[in-house]
Amino acid sequence: MHSTGTTPGAVAARTVGASKVYGRGDAAIHALDDVTVDVAASEFTAVMGPSGSGKSTLVHCMAALDTPTSGSVYIGDTEISTLDDEGLTRLRRDQVGFVFQEYNLIPTLTGKENILLPMDIAGRKPDREWYDTVVDAVGIRDRLAHRPAEMSGGQQQRIACARALMGRPSIVFADEPTGNLDSVAGAAILAFLRRSVTDFGQTVVMVTHDPIAASYTDRVIFLRDGKIVGELRSPTTQLVMERMAALQPRNPVDV
Ligand SMILES: Nc1ncnc2c1ncn2[C@@H]1O[C@H](COP(=O)(O)OP(=O)(O)OP(=O)(O)O)[C@@H](O)[C@H]1O
């Protein structure tokens, strides 16, 4: 069976006392407030919480797209802050995949070229068999010669998912990957992310607002005001809805 670069049971990424502060003094916003969390390899983890609770900030810091003001972030055993620019570029390129809400495909390239672009840039030779496996798993073979403008949002996001997995990264981060999609197209993306974990051993961390999306995962981490306030294993839509309701301010006085 094909597998990605993760070892089951290992920690794929971790933050230790990570804080992110925007602004100073009375105007300071603690987007992350002393967050210590592990993400297990070969698991599908959701990050949830009210708007502004720090979900994107956490995932961007874990993916080395952003840096915490204090504390540490590890991808595998590597503490990100110890890397120089070249090391950071290599880590982002070789170990991290990212799926954005807005797909972020290159408009002038075909689907196939978009999928292979990160490997081209890295000078890595794509594994033909793995390419076929990923393309078939996302079900996008009939759109490979098309450009993004000729694809639906769901098709573009499938290409983006294939691109994220193509280099067999240690970890894939997805920030609201179904946020722009209808429920059918969204379900296809979620089924693919689930399958990439179950069948290929990929590690996936997904920010979502959607309790149905969260029910595809193995574990939900809940954030509020930049802090981890709980987690749920084997989440169901109903249980996630109940937890989310408990996290919302009950009335404007609580805000
Ligand atoms: N560049 C920035 N400058 C100042 N404040 C910021 C910046 N980025 C984020 N914030 C603030 O940090 C907090 C956390 O933002 P973040 O985007 O991580 O939250 P989120 O949970 O992902 O929100 P949403 O669900 O609305 O996308 C918010 O209060 C936000 O306004």
The ligand as a MOL file (V3000), in Angstrom:
LIG
                    3D

  0  0  0     0  0            999 V3000
M  V30 BEGIN CTAB
M  V30 COUNTS 31 33 0 0 0
M  V30 BEGIN ATOM
M  V30 1 N -2.8990 40.5560 11.0460 0
M  V30 2 C -3.6500 40.7620 12.1230 0
M  V30 3 N -3.5920 41.9420 12.7890 0
M  V30 4 C -4.3400 42.1590 13.8920 0
M  V30 5 N -5.1820 41.2530 14.4140 0
M  V30 6 C -5.2880 40.0720 13.8100 0
M  V30 7 C -4.5300 39.7620 12.6180 0
M  V30 8 N -4.8450 38.4940 12.2400 0
M  V30 9 C -5.7510 38.0390 13.1180 0
M  V30 10 N -6.0170 38.9870 14.0620 0
M  V30 11 C -6.9260 38.8410 15.2080 0
M  V30 12 O -6.5620 37.6860 15.9230 0
M  V30 13 C -7.7240 36.9870 16.3800 0
M  V30 14 C -7.7170 35.5580 15.8550 0
M  V30 15 O -7.8560 35.5830 14.4270 0
M  V30 16 P -8.0170 34.2520 13.5680 0
M  V30 17 O -8.1510 34.6600 12.1460 0
M  V30 18 O -6.9280 33.3040 13.9260 0
M  V30 19 O -9.3760 33.6630 14.1190 0
M  V30 20 P -10.3180 32.5200 13.5130 0
M  V30 21 O -10.7820 31.7110 14.6660 0
M  V30 22 O -9.6040 31.8090 12.4120 0
M  V30 23 O -11.5040 33.4000 12.9400 0
M  V30 24 P -12.5860 33.1430 11.7780 0
M  V30 25 O -13.3440 31.9160 12.1790 0
M  V30 26 O -13.4430 34.3790 11.8060 0
M  V30 27 O -11.8130 32.9740 10.4970 0
M  V30 28 C -8.9070 37.8140 15.9330 0
M  V30 29 O -9.2960 38.6450 16.9930 0
M  V30 30 C -8.3590 38.6210 14.7810 0
M  V30 31 O -9.0540 39.8260 14.6380 0
M  V30 END ATOM
M  V30 BEGIN BOND
M  V30 1 1 1 2
M  V30 2 1 2 3
M  V30 3 2 2 7
M  V30 4 2 3 4
M  V30 5 1 4 5
M  V30 6 2 5 6
M  V30 7 1 6 7
M  V30 8 1 6 10
M  V30 9 1 7 8
M  V30 10 2 8 9
M  V30 11 1 9 10
M  V30 12 1 10 11
M  V30 13 1 11 12
M  V30 14 1 11 30
M  V30 15 1 12 13
M  V30 16 1 13 14
M  V30 17 1 13 28
M  V30 18 1 14 15
M  V30 19 1 15 16
M  V30 20 2 16 17
M  V30 21 1 16 18
M  V30 22 1 16 19
M  V30 23 1 19 20
M  V30 24 2 20 21
M  V30 25 1 20 22
M  V30 26 1 20 23
M  V30 27 1 23 24
M  V30 28 2 24 25
M  V30 29 1 24 26
M  V30 30 1 24 27
M  V30 31 1 28 29
M  V30 32 1 28 30
M  V30 33 1 30 31
M  V30 END BOND
M  V30 END CTAB
M  END
